[in-house]
Amino acid sequence: MQLLCLLIVLLFSSCGNKEQYTYAIKDFKRPLQPHLTNIVSKGIVMPENTALGNMATGKELLQLSMSEHPVLRSSAFREMLTREAFDDFKILMDHLDDTAMVLTDAGEFGTSYRTVSDDLLMEAEWKTGEDRNKTIDEVLTRHNYLRSAYTILQQIPAQEKYYPFIKDMATRRRNYNEDSGERGFEDVEYALYGLAKFKKKEDIKIIKERLLENNFRMDELSFHLMREFPDTAYLEVFEEYCRYRFYRSFGGTGIRPKH
């Protein structure tokens, strides 16, 4: 019965999303249609789009933000963010739940998958610190599945109201799946760093266990964590890391050796 209820909820949720994104290319003026088709066929969100900048009115950009094609929605948002007529904060608040994946141009790094909402968060600017703080609050409390929820934790101070959300983010499983925008332990590292900022003794065990589990994936942020919030419990993490690195330096496969 519980499974049936869950499936019903997901079904209605899916239907609601489909009804929200109703605009097709044919719904736009003819001179614009070939450019929209070109964007969809390339399938990449570019830093800027000349056709949208020169031809799309504000009303048409709003309609494109409800297009059936995620790449058009994301492209429209990027153009909207360049126009003073639009409020970046309002755009964000209205579209944080757009979790469709888009391929974005990453310049010299090639391309990168993001959710439409993550792309919005990375490109938007805030007029006031209050708007920025409201956005952070909304993302951490209601949309902390987004990658932006993880990465922001390196930049903000510990605030008790966010503690349960950050602890959940630090302990939940997060896979590496480029197609879904998740970066596995690379994301979790930010959550562990955010959790360590609270300096709660009971969290040291959690942090240590997660670092040990992912010892061979640790990056610079993990070492920042152990240096800024030191504890003798982390000595085991260093020992395991050194053992792994030593093994690799002598031609090992990279798989952690047994003790």
Secondary structure, 3 states (H helix, E strand, C coil): CHHHHHHHHHHHHHHHHHHHCCECHHHCCCCCHHHHHHHHHHCEECCCCHHHHHHCCHHHHHHHCCECCHHHHHHHHHHHCCCCCCCHHHHHHHHCCCCCEEEEECHHHCEEEEEHHHHHHHHCCCCCHHHHHHHHHHHHHHCCCCHHHHHHHHCCCCCHHHHHHHHHHHHCCCCEEHHHCEECHHHHHHHHHHHHCCCCHHHHHHHHHHHHHCHHHCCHHHHHHHHHCCCHHHHHHHHHHHHHHHHHHCCCCCCCCCC
